[in-house]
Amino acid sequence: MNALVNLLVEVSIDFGRFASSFKYMGIGMLGIFIVITVLVLGIVALNKLTAPRNKKDDSDNE
Amino acid sequence: MEFLYENLLDITWQQVVMWIIGGVLIFLAIKKEMEPALLLPMGFGAILVNLPNSGAITEHGPITVLFNAGIANELFPLLLFIGIGAMIDFEPILTNPKLMLFGAAAQFGIFMTMSLASIFFPLKEAASIGIIGAADGPTAIFVGNELLGADNDIMGAIMVAAYSYMALVPIVQPPVIKALTTSKERRIRMQYKGRKISKLTKILFPVFVTVIAGLIAPDSVALVGFLMFGNLIRECGVLGSLSETAQHALANLITLLLGISIAFQMQAEAFVSLNTLLIIGLGLFAFVFDTAGGVLFAKLYNLVSKEKINPMIGAAGISAFPMSARVIHKMGLKEDPQNFLLMHSVAVNVSGQIASVIAGGLILSLF
């Protein structure tokens, strides 16, 4: 019985921490969308820069 | 003759609970084939370290040595990332990069769970619990170790929850997706516009991701860097045998050692607690909110886009590669046998892998 009581005593509830955690949630989600958006834009640019040239361009060059 | 039975007198009820947990993990691994490569070593290890006066966890015991050599210093998770990076083909997101946004949205569970966990735990511990939602064991271990230290009492529960729920993705995700979507939405067909991606793009991609992640979220660079290093080995085209080794031999060996070493954190006196139950419960929340975040973002996207997407693919952003993509594909086929969502869900799934690692780095930056 004592062991069970000890288990219950371990947990402390603090709603103040809960409220303050929203700041981190907001920054975290915003941060991840910023990084991913930069990656998306980068991939689009990468695709354009490394896209194989079409035949017309090649013949022009020749 | 006392030595024959005196050890038996040292058995505690907590150790018996851990034997049962170990047995359940072994059962799930063998009978249900849930992540057997991890759950089986973890289950056996849980029994091994919870024998009274176990020689495996003395100062120089083998589990202690393995734990210090590979988990306490974060070596195993990072080496495993080389193997994971070598396994992943990023072509689907190079073909359709906007799908990466769904990978970002599906990290919502990490941050929501962090907030929920902060009711019961200090913020650093709450953040380490939230990272269970990365649905990625190595990331959970890495971030938890960095924030709390490897010897923190709750690390065992975090590791067990992270790996157990990854195995339970086929059970956890479908009901959440069904609750948030209509049958009509689940039947939305998506065309796959496959196009050739140049080899140069595939080679530059891992370097580019590492540089961008490193510049914006420097704490993520160890995780992202090793993941992308593995991918560069795969895509460079001149390291075929190294790529094969990373995908198979290295990944298998590290998974084996990781599984049994995690058991160090499953010693009864620290593991059998209400905290563990809370963490297991919060881990489930993390996976549910991840799934919900991805699906709801996809529905939001449909509100503003002419080209409708099947909102189920948003759920694949949970990471848990490739299981989540398969779950979504099967759900799509169940609704409409002609609806093939695999390539789209794989794209979101691999972007979830990148996004979860970046989320881990952001959490490290925040705390």
Boltz contact constraints between the chains, C-beta under 6 A:
constraints:
  - contact:
      token1: [A, 7]
      token2: [B, 273]
      max_distance: 6.0
  - contact:
      token1: [A, 7]
      token2: [B, 274]
      max_distance: 6.0
  - contact:
      token1: [A, 10]
      token2: [B, 273]
      max_distance: 6.0
  - contact:
      token1: [A, 10]
      token2: [B, 274]
      max_distance: 6.0
  - contact:
      token1: [A, 10]
      token2: [B, 275]
      max_distance: 6.0
  - contact:
      token1: [A, 11]
      token2: [B, 120]
      max_distance: 6.0
  - contact:
      token1: [A, 11]
      token2: [B, 274]
      max_distance: 6.0
  - contact:
      token1: [A, 13]
      token2: [B, 119]
      max_distance: 6.0
  - contact:
      token1: [A, 17]
      token2: [B, 118]
      max_distance: 6.0
  - contact:
      token1: [A, 18]
      token2: [B, 118]
      max_distance: 6.0
  - contact:
      token1: [A, 18]
      token2: [B, 119]
      max_distance: 6.0
  - contact:
      token1: [A, 21]
      token2: [B, 115]
      max_distance: 6.0
  - contact:
      token1: [A, 21]
      token2: [B, 118]
      max_distance: 6.0
  - contact:
      token1: [A, 24]
      token2: [B, 366]
      max_distance: 6.0
  - contact:
      token1: [A, 25]
      token2: [B, 111]
      max_distance: 6.0
  - contact:
      token1: [A, 25]
      token2: [B, 115]
      max_distance: 6.0
  - contact:
      token1: [A, 28]
      token2: [B, 111]
      max_distance: 6.0
  - contact:
      token1: [A, 28]
      token2: [B, 362]
      max_distance: 6.0
  - contact:
      token1: [A, 29]
      token2: [B, 111]
      max_distance: 6.0
  - contact:
      token1: [A, 31]
      token2: [B, 362]
      max_distance: 6.0
  - contact:
      token1: [A, 32]
      token2: [B, 104]
      max_distance: 6.0
  - contact:
      token1: [A, 32]
      token2: [B, 107]
      max_distance: 6.0
  - contact:
      token1: [A, 32]
      token2: [B, 358]
      max_distance: 6.0
  - contact:
      token1: [A, 32]
      token2: [B, 359]
      max_distance: 6.0
  - contact:
      token1: [A, 33]
      token2: [B, 104]
      max_distance: 6.0
  - contact:
      token1: [A, 35]
      token2: [B, 216]
      max_distance: 6.0
  - contact:
      token1: [A, 35]
      token2: [B, 358]
      max_distance: 6.0
  - contact:
      token1: [A, 36]
      token2: [B, 100]
      max_distance: 6.0
  - contact:
      token1: [A, 36]
      token2: [B, 104]
      max_distance: 6.0
  - contact:
      token1: [A, 36]
      token2: [B, 355]
      max_distance: 6.0
  - contact:
      token1: [A, 38]
      token2: [B, 212]
      max_distance: 6.0
  - contact:
      token1: [A, 39]
      token2: [B, 212]
      max_distance: 6.0
  - contact:
      token1: [A, 40]
      token2: [B, 97]
      max_distance: 6.0
  - contact:
      token1: [A, 40]
      token2: [B, 100]
      max_distance: 6.0
  - contact:
      token1: [A, 42]
      token2: [B, 208]
      max_distance: 6.0
  - contact:
      token1: [A, 43]
      token2: [B, 97]
      max_distance: 6.0
  - contact:
      token1: [A, 44]
      token2: [B, 97]
      max_distance: 6.0
  - contact:
      token1: [A, 46]
      token2: [B, 201]
      max_distance: 6.0
  - contact:
      token1: [A, 46]
      token2: [B, 204]
      max_distance: 6.0
  - contact:
      token1: [A, 50]
      token2: [B, 198]
      max_distance: 6.0
  - contact:
      token1: [A, 50]
      token2: [B, 200]
      max_distance: 6.0
  - contact:
      token1: [A, 50]
      token2: [B, 201]
      max_distance: 6.0
